[in-house]
Amino acid sequence: MAPKSAPMDTISQELDDLAGEFDMLGSADDPRDWEERYRYVIELGRTLDPLAEAERTDANKVRGCASQVWLVTAREPDGRLSFRGDSDAHIVSGLIAILLRLYSGRAPAEILGFDAKAAFQRLGLAGALSQQRSNGLFSMVERIRRDAQAAQAAA
């Protein structure tokens, strides 16, 4: 999924859209519905544009993830940040796709004002991820936030 360079929706509206998609997959409280949710997360990961081998560098690698994860950040001429990412794990690729939908094409201030923990709670993913995957997810969020802080400071 190519990130939108200038999203029409706010980050909260994008979260509403994602929450609606996850709600159609059944209840987050019903373990039987988790297979569908995991499948959907994996499908989202398959929509990611692959990174070039030259982008799979140590500088783009996200620390704190059990899987191999790379995030590439670009600053657009209008100051918004766009993100691209990839992983060697299917579920993690799906989590990256969710993060890109929420964060890519946003102004640094909007990124920094967004509560990712509350978002993943709302999507019903917070309790469904292993501790290791949760740690990796929030390592990705922290990387995005650090890039947004750096961009905001440079502006």
C-alpha positions as CSV (number, residue, x, y, z in Angstrom):
1,M,0.0,0.0,0.0
2,A,1.6,3.2,-1.1
3,P,1.2,5.8,1.6
4,K,-0.9,8.8,0.8
5,S,1.3,11.9,0.5
6,A,-1.4,14.4,1.5
7,P,-4.2,12.5,3.3
8,M,-7.7,14.0,3.2
9,D,-8.6,12.5,6.5
10,T,-7.1,13.2,9.9
11,I,-5.3,10.5,11.8
12,S,-8.3,10.0,14.0
13,Q,-10.6,9.6,10.9
14,E,-8.1,7.0,9.5
15,L,-8.3,5.2,12.9
16,D,-12.1,5.3,12.6
17,D,-11.9,3.6,9.2
18,L,-9.5,1.0,10.5
19,A,-11.7,0.3,13.5
20,G,-14.7,-0.2,11.2
21,E,-12.7,-2.7,9.1
22,F,-11.7,-4.6,12.2
23,D,-15.2,-4.5,13.6
24,M,-16.5,-6.3,10.5
25,L,-14.2,-9.2,11.4
26,G,-16.1,-10.0,14.6
27,S,-15.6,-9.2,18.3
28,A,-12.1,-8.5,19.7
29,D,-13.3,-10.3,22.8
30,D,-14.0,-13.6,21.0
31,P,-10.9,-15.7,20.5
32,R,-12.6,-17.5,17.6
33,D,-12.6,-14.2,15.7
34,W,-8.9,-13.7,16.1
35,E,-8.0,-16.0,13.3
36,E,-9.9,-13.7,10.9
37,R,-8.2,-10.6,12.4
38,Y,-4.7,-12.2,12.1
39,R,-5.5,-13.1,8.5
40,Y,-6.6,-9.5,7.8
41,V,-3.4,-8.1,9.4
42,I,-1.3,-10.5,7.2
43,E,-3.3,-9.3,4.1
44,L,-2.6,-5.7,5.0
45,G,1.1,-6.5,5.2
46,R,1.0,-8.0,1.7
47,T,-0.1,-4.6,0.3
48,L,3.2,-3.0,1.4
49,D,5.5,-1.9,-1.4
50,P,8.8,-3.8,-1.0
51,L,11.9,-1.9,0.1
52,A,14.9,-1.9,-2.1
53,E,17.9,-3.9,-0.8
54,A,19.8,-0.7,-0.5
55,E,17.1,0.6,2.0
56,R,17.6,-2.4,4.3
57,T,20.4,-0.7,6.1
58,D,21.4,-0.6,9.7
59,A,20.2,3.1,9.8
60,N,16.7,2.1,8.8
61,K,16.5,-1.0,11.0
62,V,14.2,-0.7,14.0
63,R,15.7,-1.7,17.3
64,G,13.7,-3.6,19.8
65,C,11.9,-5.9,17.4
66,A,12.4,-9.6,17.5
67,S,11.8,-9.7,13.7
68,Q,13.8,-7.8,11.1
69,V,12.0,-4.5,10.6
70,W,13.1,-1.5,8.5
71,L,11.4,1.9,8.4
72,V,12.3,4.6,5.8
73,T,11.3,8.1,6.6
74,A,11.1,10.9,4.0
75,R,10.2,14.5,4.6
76,E,7.9,16.0,2.0
77,P,8.3,19.5,0.7
78,D,5.3,20.6,2.7
79,G,6.9,19.3,5.9
80,R,4.8,16.2,6.2
81,L,6.5,12.8,6.8
82,S,6.0,9.8,4.7
83,F,7.0,6.3,5.8
84,R,7.7,3.0,4.1
85,G,8.5,-0.2,5.9
86,D,9.1,-3.9,5.6
87,S,9.7,-6.9,7.8
88,D,10.6,-10.5,7.4
89,A,7.5,-11.6,9.4
90,H,4.0,-11.6,8.0
91,I,2.2,-10.4,11.1
92,V,4.8,-7.7,11.7
93,S,4.4,-6.5,8.0
94,G,0.7,-6.1,8.7
95,L,1.4,-4.1,11.8
96,I,3.7,-1.9,9.7
97,A,0.9,-1.4,7.2
98,I,-1.4,-0.3,9.9
99,L,1.2,2.2,11.2
100,L,1.7,3.5,7.7
101,R,-2.0,4.1,7.2
102,L,-2.1,6.0,10.5
103,Y,1.1,8.0,10.3
104,S,2.3,8.4,6.7
105,G,1.6,11.7,5.1
106,R,1.1,13.5,8.4
107,A,2.6,16.6,9.9
108,P,5.0,16.0,12.8
109,A,2.7,17.7,15.2
110,E,-0.2,15.4,14.3
111,I,2.1,12.3,14.7
112,L,3.3,13.5,18.1
113,G,-0.2,14.3,19.3
114,F,-1.6,10.8,18.5
115,D,-1.9,8.1,21.2
116,A,-0.8,4.9,19.5
117,K,-1.5,2.7,22.6
118,A,-5.1,3.9,22.7
119,A,-5.4,3.3,18.9
120,F,-4.2,-0.3,19.2
121,Q,-6.5,-0.8,22.2
122,R,-9.4,0.4,20.1
123,L,-8.5,-1.9,17.2
124,G,-8.5,-4.8,19.7
125,L,-4.9,-5.6,18.9
126,A,-3.3,-4.6,22.2
127,G,-4.4,-7.6,24.1
128,A,-4.0,-10.0,21.2
129,L,-0.3,-9.5,20.5
130,S,2.4,-11.4,22.4
131,Q,4.6,-9.3,24.7
132,Q,7.4,-9.6,22.2
133,R,5.3,-8.4,19.3
134,S,3.8,-5.6,21.5
135,N,7.3,-4.4,22.4
136,G,8.3,-4.5,18.7
137,L,5.2,-2.6,17.7
138,F,5.9,0.2,20.2
139,S,9.5,0.2,19.1
140,M,8.3,1.1,15.6
141,V,6.0,3.7,17.0
142,E,8.8,5.2,19.0
143,R,11.0,5.3,15.9
144,I,8.2,7.2,14.0
145,R,7.8,9.6,16.9
146,R,11.6,10.3,17.1
147,D,11.6,11.0,13.4
148,A,8.7,13.4,13.9
149,Q,10.4,15.1,16.8
150,A,13.6,15.5,14.7
151,A,11.6,16.9,11.8
152,Q,9.7,19.3,14.0
153,A,12.9,20.5,15.6
154,A,14.5,21.1,12.1
155,A,11.5,23.1,10.9
